[in-house]
């Protein structure tokens, strides 16, 4: 069950790899408007599933602490991320924000029943190094004091998502159906931010509308349900380390779509992230092999 839940959680990472491609294809829709539109679609996924599970709606009845956690996790992460991008260069902001997998792996040591081993941390650091190669590209990193507020928002972004993921495990008894409510609240709050801060710009072509729909169905929809299930029932250290595959997979998707060029830097990032993920998942891989070895012929 743990292995299956981990794989389901990792499917969220795979879906997040489509985020850049679909966002780029969605046109010039402002960030908060796009968030409101896509989380509305994500909410609809949960509502549609209730058509053959009518009793699932009762799972929205949760304590205020659960609603606060879900709202801070989904809406808080996106709000802080967009704020960071507005006040700091995308390269530095993205790299700081992508510290959340490392924080998940290290923070898991504080969770009941979890054991943090050296290979979890080292594997995650390899993933971070691979991510740095992708995010920085050829321009390198140049942190400047004038962007301090943006850097702080990016750091809070990483802290918010890692805290949400770790605390979700503490609330493992809360069914994943509750994510439907979190998505709905995020859509509403994003709409409020859009009306207050942005000018409405609708997609102009059928392709752009399809990209918005794709965002809502996968990386900003099903991915959050899969991630919730994974962090609650899977191996959270492996999920944290494997999450560094998202920027790599995203880059590979862009290359296949003709929006990016392959390079030795991407190959090196691939090797670093793959090695890090395998190292972090050492226990699961060896456990599977042991089980196969003792099975009767």
DOTOR-248008 format. One record per residue (C-alpha): residue in one letter; x, y, z. Coordinates in Angstrom, 1 decimal, decimal comma. Each point is the difference from the previous one (the first is absolute). Layout:
<res A | east X | north Y | up Z>
...
END
This chain:
<res X | east 0,0 | north 0,0 | up 0,0>
<res X | east 2,8 | north 2,4 | up 0,8>
<res X | east 1,7 | north -0,6 | up -3,3>
<res X | east -3,2 | north 0,5 | up -1,9>
<res X | east -0,8 | north 3,2 | up 1,9>
<res X | east 3,5 | north 1,3 | up -0,7>
<res X | east -0,4 | north -0,7 | up -3,8>
<res X | east -3,4 | north 1,8 | up 0,1>
<res X | east 1,7 | north 2,9 | up 1,8>
<res X | east 2,8 | north 0,0 | up -2,7>
<res X | east -2,7 | north 0,2 | up -2,7>
<res X | east -0,6 | north 3,6 | up 1,3>
<res X | east 3,7 | north 0,8 | up -0,7>
<res X | east -0,5 | north -1,3 | up -3,6>
<res X | east -3,1 | north 2,1 | up -0,4>
<res X | east 1,8 | north 3,1 | up 1,3>
<res X | east 2,5 | north -0,5 | up -2,8>
<res X | east -2,7 | north 1,1 | up -2,4>
<res X | east -0,5 | north 3,3 | up 1,9>
<res X | east 2,5 | north 2,1 | up -2,0>
<res X | east -1,1 | north -1,3 | up -3,4>
<res X | east -3,7 | north 0,6 | up 0,7>
<res X | east 0,6 | north 3,3 | up 1,7>
<res X | east 2,0 | north 1,2 | up -3,0>
<res X | east -2,7 | north -1,2 | up -2,4>
<res X | east -2,8 | north 1,8 | up 2,0>
<res X | east 0,9 | north 3,4 | up -1,4>
<res X | east 0,1 | north 3,2 | up 2,0>
<res X | east -2,5 | north -0,9 | up 2,7>
<res X | east 1,2 | north 1,7 | up 3,3>
<res X | east 1,3 | north -2,3 | up 2,7>
<res X | east -2,9 | north 0,4 | up 2,6>
<res X | east -2,6 | north -0,2 | up -2,7>
<res X | east 1,6 | north -3,2 | up -1,4>
<res X | east 0,2 | north -1,4 | up 3,5>
<res X | east -3,7 | north 0,7 | up 0,6>
<res X | east -1,0 | north -1,5 | up -3,3>
<res X | east 2,1 | north -3,2 | up 0,4>
<res X | east -0,9 | north -0,6 | up 3,7>
<res X | east -3,6 | north 0,3 | up -1,0>
<res X | east 0,6 | north -2,9 | up -2,4>
<res X | east 1,9 | north -1,8 | up 2,7>
<res X | east -3,0 | north 0,4 | up 2,3>
<res X | east -2,2 | north -1,4 | up -2,7>
<res X | east 2,0 | north -3,2 | up -0,1>
<res X | east -0,9 | north -0,8 | up 3,6>
<res X | east -3,6 | north 1,0 | up -0,5>
<res X | east -0,4 | north -2,2 | up -3,0>
<res X | east 1,5 | north -3,0 | up 1,9>
<res X | east -2,8 | north 0,5 | up 2,6>
<res X | east -2,6 | north -0,8 | up -2,6>
<res X | east 0,7 | north -3,7 | up 0,6>
<res X | east 1,1 | north 0,6 | up 3,6>
<res X | east -2,7 | north 2,2 | up 1,4>
<res X | east 1,0 | north -0,6 | up 3,6>
<res X | east 3,5 | north 1,5 | up -0,7>
<res X | east -1,4 | north 3,5 | up 0,5>
<res X | east -0,1 | north -0,5 | up 3,7>
<res X | east 3,8 | north 0,0 | up 0,1>
<res X | east -0,1 | north 3,8 | up -0,5>
<res X | east -1,1 | north 0,2 | up 3,7>
<res X | east 3,4 | north 0,4 | up 1,5>
<res X | east 1,4 | north 2,0 | up 3,0>
<res X | east 1,1 | north 3,6 | up -0,6>
<res X | east 3,6 | north -1,1 | up 0,3>
<res X | east -0,3 | north -2,3 | up -3,0>
<res X | east -1,6 | north 2,7 | up -2,1>
<res X | east 2,7 | north 2,4 | up 1,1>
<res X | east 2,7 | north -2,5 | up -1,0>
<res X | east -1,5 | north -0,7 | up -3,4>
<res X | east -0,6 | north 3,7 | up -0,8>
<res X | east 3,6 | north 1,1 | up 1,1>
<res X | east 1,4 | north -2,9 | up -2,0>
<res X | east -1,7 | north 0,4 | up -3,3>
<res X | east -0,8 | north 3,7 | up -0,1>
<res X | east 2,9 | north 1,2 | up 2,2>
<res X | east 2,6 | north -1,8 | up -2,2>
<res X | east -1,3 | north 1,6 | up -3,2>
<res X | east -0,4 | north 3,4 | up 1,5>
<res X | east 3,5 | north 0,0 | up 1,4>
<res X | east 1,5 | north -1,4 | up -3,2>
<res X | east -1,6 | north 2,7 | up -2,2>
<res X | east 1,0 | north 2,7 | up 2,4>
<res X | east 3,6 | north -1,3 | up 0,0>
<res X | east 0,1 | north 0,1 | up -3,8>
<res X | east -1,2 | north 3,6 | up 0,0>
<res X | east 2,7 | north 1,1 | up 2,4>
<res X | east 3,0 | north -2,1 | up -1,0>
<res X | east 1,5 | north -1,5 | up -3,2>
<res X | east -1,7 | north -3,3 | up -1,0>
<res X | east 3,3 | north -2,0 | up 0,2>
<res X | east 0,8 | north 0,8 | up 3,6>
<res X | east -3,6 | north 0,0 | up 1,1>
<res X | east -0,7 | north -3,4 | up -1,6>
<res X | east 3,1 | north -1,6 | up 1,5>
<res X | east -0,8 | north 1,3 | up 3,5>
<res X | east -3,6 | north -1,1 | up -0,3>
<res X | east 1,2 | north -3,5 | up -1,1>
<res X | east 1,6 | north -0,6 | up 3,4>
<res X | east -3,3 | north -1,6 | up 1,1>
<res X | east 1,0 | north -3,6 | up -0,9>
<res X | east 3,1 | north 0,4 | up 2,2>
<res X | east -2,1 | north 1,4 | up 2,8>
<res X | east -2,4 | north -2,9 | up -0,3>
<res X | east 2,7 | north -2,6 | up 0,3>
<res X | east 1,8 | north 1,7 | up 2,9>
<res X | east -3,3 | north 0,9 | up 1,7>
<res X | east -1,2 | north -3,6 | up -0,2>
<res X | east 2,4 | north -0,9 | up 2,8>
<res X | east -2,4 | north 1,9 | up 2,4>
<res X | east -3,0 | north -2,2 | up -1,1>
<res X | east -1,1 | north -2,9 | up 2,2>
<res X | east 1,1 | north -3,4 | up -1,3>
<res X | east 2,4 | north 1,5 | up -2,6>
<res X | east 3,8 | north -0,5 | up -0,1>
<res X | east 2,3 | north 2,4 | up -1,9>
<res X | east 3,1 | north -1,8 | up -1,4>
<res X | east 3,1 | north 1,6 | up -1,5>
<res X | east -1,0 | north -1,2 | up -3,5>
<res X | east -3,3 | north 1,8 | up 0,1>
<res X | east 1,8 | north 3,3 | up 0,6>
<res X | east 2,9 | north -0,7 | up -2,5>
<res X | east -2,4 | north -1,2 | up -2,6>
<res X | east -2,1 | north 3,2 | up 0,4>
<res X | east 3,2 | north 2,2 | up -0,3>
<res X | east 0,8 | north -1,7 | up -3,3>
<res X | east -3,5 | north 0,8 | up -1,1>
<res X | east 0,5 | north 3,6 | up 1,1>
<res X | east 3,3 | north 0,2 | up -2,0>
<res X | east -1,7 | north -1,3 | up -3,1>
<res X | east -2,9 | north 2,5 | up 0,4>
<res X | east 2,6 | north 2,8 | up 0,4>
<res X | east 1,5 | north -0,9 | up -3,4>
<res X | east -3,5 | north 0,2 | up -1,6>
<res X | east -1,3 | north 3,1 | up 1,7>
<res X | east 3,2 | north 2,1 | up -0,4>
<res X | east 0,6 | north -0,9 | up -3,6>
<res X | east 3,0 | north 1,8 | up -1,4>
<res X | east -0,6 | north 3,3 | up 1,9>
<res X | east 1,1 | north -1,2 | up 3,4>
<res X | east -1,3 | north 1,4 | up 3,3>
<res X | east 0,6 | north 3,5 | up 1,2>
<res X | east -1,8 | north 0,8 | up 3,3>
<res X | east -0,5 | north 3,7 | up 0,5>
<res X | east -1,1 | north 1,9 | up 3,1>
<res X | east -2,7 | north 1,9 | up -1,9>
<res X | east -1,8 | north -3,2 | up -0,6>
<res X | east 0,0 | north -1,0 | up 3,7>
<res X | east -3,8 | north 0,2 | up 0,4>
<res X | east -0,5 | north -2,3 | up -3,1>
<res X | east 2,6 | north -2,5 | up 1,4>
<res X | east -1,9 | north 0,0 | up 3,3>
<res X | east -3,3 | north -0,7 | up -1,7>
<res X | east 1,6 | north -2,9 | up -1,9>
<res X | east 1,4 | north -1,4 | up 3,2>
<res X | east -3,4 | north 0,3 | up 1,7>
<res X | east -1,4 | north -1,7 | up -3,1>
<res X | east 2,3 | north -3,0 | up 0,5>
<res X | east -0,8 | north -0,1 | up 3,7>
<res X | east -3,7 | north 0,2 | up -0,6>
<res X | east -0,2 | north -3,0 | up -2,4>
<res X | east 2,4 | north -2,2 | up 2,0>
<res X | east -2,0 | north 0,8 | up 3,2>
<res X | east -3,3 | north -0,7 | up -1,8>
<res X | east 1,4 | north -3,4 | up -1,2>
<res X | east 1,4 | north -1,0 | up 3,3>
<res X | east -3,1 | north 1,1 | up 2,0>
<res X | east -2,2 | north -1,8 | up -2,4>
<res X | east 1,6 | north -3,2 | up 1,2>
<res X | east -0,9 | north 1,0 | up 3,5>
<res X | east -3,6 | north 0,2 | up -1,1>
<res X | east 0,1 | north -3,3 | up -1,9>
<res X | east -3,5 | north -0,9 | up 1,3>
<res X | east -1,4 | north 2,9 | up -2,1>
<res X | east -1,2 | north -1,5 | up -3,3>
<res X | east 1,4 | north 1,4 | up -3,3>
<res X | east -3,5 | north 1,1 | up -0,9>
<res X | east 0,6 | north 3,0 | up 2,2>
<res X | east 2,4 | north 1,3 | up -2,6>
<res X | east -3,0 | north 0,8 | up -2,1>
<res X | east -0,9 | north 2,6 | up 2,6>
<res X | east 3,6 | north 1,3 | up 0,1>
<res X | east -0,1 | north 0,5 | up -3,7>
<res X | east -3,3 | north 1,9 | up 0,1>
<res X | east 1,3 | north 2,4 | up 2,7>
<res X | east 3,2 | north 0,5 | up -2,0>
<res X | east -2,0 | north 0,8 | up -3,1>
<res X | east -2,1 | north 2,6 | up 1,9>
<res X | east 2,9 | north 1,7 | up 1,7>
<res X | east 1,9 | north 0,1 | up -3,3>
<res X | east -3,0 | north 1,6 | up -1,7>
<res X | east 0,0 | north 2,7 | up 2,8>
<res X | east 3,7 | north 0,6 | up -0,6>
<res X | east -0,5 | north 0,2 | up -3,7>
<res X | east -2,8 | north 2,6 | up 0,3>
<res X | east 2,1 | north 2,0 | up 2,3>
<res X | east 3,4 | north -0,2 | up -1,7>
<res X | east -0,4 | north -0,9 | up -3,6>
<res X | east -1,8 | north 0,8 | up -3,2>
<res X | east -2,1 | north -2,8 | up -1,5>
<res X | east 1,5 | north -1,6 | up -3,2>
<res X | east -1,8 | north -3,0 | up -1,5>
<res X | east 1,6 | north -2,7 | up -2,1>
<res X | east -0,2 | north 1,0 | up -3,7>
<res X | east 0,1 | north -3,3 | up -1,8>
<res X | east -1,3 | north -3,5 | up 0,3>
<res X | east 3,5 | north -1,2 | up 0,7>
<res X | east 0,3 | north 2,4 | up 2,9>
<res X | east -3,3 | north -1,1 | up 1,4>
<res X | east 1,1 | north -3,6 | up -0,3>
<res X | east 3,2 | north 0,8 | up 1,9>
<res X | east -2,0 | north 1,6 | up 2,8>
<res X | east -2,2 | north -3,1 | up 0,1>
<res X | east 3,2 | north -2,2 | up 0,1>
<res X | east 1,4 | north 1,9 | up 2,9>
<res X | east -3,2 | north -0,3 | up 2,0>
<res X | east -0,3 | north -3,8 | up -0,7>
<res X | east 3,5 | north -1,0 | up 0,7>
<res X | east 2,7 | north 2,2 | up 1,6>
<res X | east -2,4 | north 2,3 | up 1,8>
<res X | east -2,7 | north -2,7 | up 0,4>
<res X | east 0,6 | north -3,7 | up 0,3>
<res X | east 3,6 | north 0,6 | up 1,2>
<res X | east -1,1 | north 1,4 | up 3,3>
<res X | east -2,3 | north -2,9 | up 0,7>
<res X | east 2,8 | north -2,5 | up -0,8>
<res X | east 2,5 | north 2,0 | up 2,1>
<res X | east -2,3 | north 0,0 | up 3,0>
<res X | east -0,5 | north -3,8 | up -0,2>
<res X | east 3,7 | north -0,5 | up -0,5>
<res X | east 1,3 | north 2,1 | up 2,9>
<res X | east -2,6 | north -1,5 | up 2,4>
<res X | east 0,6 | north -3,7 | up -0,9>
<res X | east 3,2 | north -0,3 | up -1,9>
<res X | east 3,8 | north 0,4 | up 0,8>
<res X | east 0,3 | north 3,7 | up 0,5>
<res X | east 3,8 | north 0,1 | up -0,1>
<res X | east 0,0 | north -1,7 | up -3,4>
<res X | east -2,7 | north 2,4 | up -1,3>
<res X | east 1,9 | north 3,0 | up 1,2>
<res X | east 3,2 | north -1,1 | up -1,8>
<res X | east -1,9 | north -1,1 | up -3,1>
<res X | east -1,7 | north 3,4 | up -0,2>
<res X | east 3,2 | north 1,4 | up -1,4>
<res X | east -0,9 | north -1,9 | up -3,2>
<res X | east -2,7 | north 2,6 | up -0,7>
<res X | east 2,2 | north 2,7 | up -1,6>
<res X | east 2,0 | north -2,6 | up -1,9>
<res X | east -3,2 | north -1,7 | up -1,4>
<res X | east -1,3 | north 3,5 | up -0,8>
<res X | east 3,1 | north 0,9 | up -1,9>
<res X | east -0,2 | north -3,4 | up -1,9>
<res X | east -3,6 | north 0,7 | up -0,9>
<res X | east 0,9 | north 3,4 | up -1,3>
<res X | east 2,8 | north -1,6 | up -2,1>
<res X | east -2,4 | north -2,5 | up -1,5>
<res X | east -2,5 | north 2,8 | up -0,7>
<res X | east 2,7 | north 1,9 | up -1,8>
<res X | east 0,0 | north 2,9 | up 2,5>
<res X | east 3,5 | north -0,8 | up 1,4>
<res X | east 3,3 | north -1,4 | up -1,2>
<res X | east 1,8 | north -3,1 | up 1,3>
<res X | east 3,5 | north 0,6 | up 1,5>
<res X | east 2,7 | north -1,6 | up 2,1>
<res X | east -1,3 | north 2,0 | up 3,0>
<res X | east -3,4 | north -1,8 | up -0,3>
<res X | east 1,8 | north -3,3 | up -0,2>
<res X | east 2,1 | north 0,7 | up 3,1>
<res X | east -3,2 | north 1,2 | up 1,8>
<res X | east -1,7 | north -3,3 | up -1,0>
<res X | east 2,8 | north -2,1 | up 1,4>
<res X | east 0,2 | north 2,0 | up 3,3>
<res X | east -3,8 | north -0,1 | up 0,6>
<res X | east -0,3 | north -3,7 | up -1,0>
<res X | east 2,9 | north -1,0 | up 2,2>
<res X | east -1,4 | north 2,0 | up 2,9>
<res X | east -3,5 | north -1,5 | up -0,3>
<res X | east 1,3 | north -3,5 | up -0,2>
<res X | east 2,3 | north 0,6 | up 3,0>
<res X | east -2,9 | north 1,4 | up 2,1>
<res X | east -2,3 | north -2,9 | up -1,0>
<res X | east 2,7 | north -2,6 | up 0,9>
<res X | east -2,1 | north -1,6 | up 2,7>
<res X | east -3,0 | north -0,4 | up -2,2>
<res X | east 2,0 | north -1,5 | up -2,9>
<res X | east 2,0 | north -2,4 | up 2,2>
<res X | east -3,2 | north -1,0 | up 1,8>
<res X | east -1,7 | north -0,9 | up -3,3>
<res X | east 3,0 | north -2,1 | up -1,0>
<res X | east 0,0 | north -1,8 | up 3,3>
<res X | east -3,6 | north -0,8 | up -0,3>
<res X | east 0,5 | north -1,4 | up -3,5>
<res X | east 2,9 | north -2,0 | up 1,1>
<res X | east -1,9 | north -1,8 | up 2,8>
<res X | east -3,1 | north -0,7 | up -2,1>
<res X | east -0,3 | north -3,8 | up -0,8>
<res X | east 0,6 | north -1,0 | up -3,6>
END
